[in-house]
Amino acid sequence: MHGRRQARAARTALADQGVLGIDEAARAQLVVASPLRRTLQTAEILCAGVVLPILAHPDIQETSQAACDTGHPPAVLQSEFPAVAMGLVPDGWHDKARGDNASTAARLHRFAAWLAARPERRVLVVAHLDSVAALVGR
């Protein structure tokens, strides 16, 4: 419940800043979310009533191995979040021992390169504290 309340507050703040508004110069063009349920739920709350594409991206997943931070297969997530594009989320994405998944730094570097190559210039990223901190170098 607390997380949903935080997401609604963030939605209001983003709307007040024009990120979710009708002004094309300020409005987000894309939403990218970690494929964990809580970030997908947050993305849906942020985009309620706004037409924005939402993509799930496995490289911004949570950094820990805790059960709540490891996720579910893309088919399960797609059935729960039909408005979210899961095309970038491979089977086994949540196995952090998998070779291309073992290094948080490598995942985040891959995500930053992918994001830089996107045509959209205003992207709203819904991720996790540790992932975002590592991504921005903190």
Backbone hydrogen bonds, N-H to C=O, Kabsch-Sander energy under -0.5 kcal/mol:
donor,donor_aa,acceptor,acceptor_aa,energy
5,R,1,M,-2.1
6,Q,2,H,-2.4
7,A,3,G,-2.3
8,R,4,R,-2.4
9,A,5,R,-2.1
10,A,6,Q,-2.4
11,R,7,A,-2.4
12,T,8,R,-2.1
13,A,9,A,-2.3
14,L,10,A,-2.8
15,A,11,R,-2.5
16,D,12,T,-2.5
17,Q,13,A,-1.4
18,G,15,A,-1.3
19,V,14,L,-1.9
20,L,14,L,-0.8
21,G,18,G,-1.1
24,E,22,I,-0.7
26,A,23,D,-1.4
27,R,23,D,-2.3
28,A,19,V,-3.0
29,Q,122,R,-3.7
30,L,122,R,-1.1
31,V,53,P,-2.4
32,V,124,L,-2.6
33,A,55,L,-2.9
34,S,126,V,-2.3
39,T,36,L,-0.6
40,L,36,L,-2.4
41,Q,37,R,-2.8
42,T,38,R,-1.8
43,A,39,T,-2.6
44,E,40,L,-2.2
45,I,41,Q,-2.3
46,L,42,T,-2.9
47,C,43,A,-2.0
48,A,45,I,-1.1
50,V,47,C,-2.7
52,L,50,V,-1.1
54,I,83,A,-0.6
55,L,31,V,-2.9
56,A,85,A,-2.6
57,H,33,A,-2.6
60,I,57,H,-1.3
61,Q,58,P,-1.5
69,D,66,A,-2.3
70,T,67,A,-1.1
76,V,73,P,-0.6
77,L,73,P,-2.0
78,Q,74,P,-3.0
79,S,75,A,-1.6
80,E,76,V,-1.4
81,F,77,L,-2.5
84,V,81,F,-1.9
85,A,54,I,-2.9
89,V,86,M,-2.0
93,W,90,P,-1.8
95,D,92,G,-2.1
96,K,94,H,-1.1
98,R,95,D,-1.5
101,N,98,R,-2.2
102,A,98,R,-1.1
102,A,99,G,-0.7
104,T,102,A,-0.7
107,R,103,S,-2.3
108,L,104,T,-2.7
109,H,105,A,-2.3
110,R,106,A,-2.4
111,F,107,R,-2.4
112,A,108,L,-2.6
113,A,109,H,-2.3
114,W,110,R,-2.4
115,L,111,F,-3.0
116,A,112,A,-2.4
117,A,113,A,-1.5
118,R,114,W,-0.6
118,R,115,L,-1.1
123,V,121,R,-0.6
124,L,30,L,-2.8
125,V,123,V,-0.6
126,V,32,V,-3.1
126,V,124,L,-0.5
127,A,125,V,-0.7
132,V,128,H,-3.1
133,A,129,L,-2.9
134,A,130,D,-2.2
135,L,131,S,-2.4
136,V,132,V,-2.3
137,G,134,A,-0.8
138,R,133,A,-3.8
